[in-house]
Amino acid sequence: MANPDQKTMLINNAYEEIKNICINLQKDTCASNLEVKSLLKLIMNEWEEKQIKKTGFGFR
């Protein structure tokens, strides 16, 4: 497993990439902040369901 510094860097990089994707989505589609937040929540819910099915565990 990655050390804490590597984990922090990976999380920060993922955050920046997701933020840029959301910004580009808003520019391309004129989506509101609420629409982007709703989409992110749907993605997280879908991902959590797949994790639960795959491992039997979810996030807590």
C-alpha positions, 0 to 999 in steps of 0.5 A, a space after each residue: 500500500 502507498 505511504 501517506 504522502 503518496 496517498 495524499 498526492 494521489 487523492 489531490 491529483 484525483 481531486 484536481 482531475 475530477 474538478 477539471 472534468 466538472 468545469 469542462 462539463 459545465 463549459 460544454 453543457 451549461 450545466 448548473 452547480 446543482 446538476 454537476 453535484 447531482 451527477 457526482 452523487 449518482 456516480 458515487 452511489 453507483 460506484 459504492 453499489 458495485 464495491 458492495 457487490 464486489 467485496 461485500 463491504 461499502 464505505 463507512 
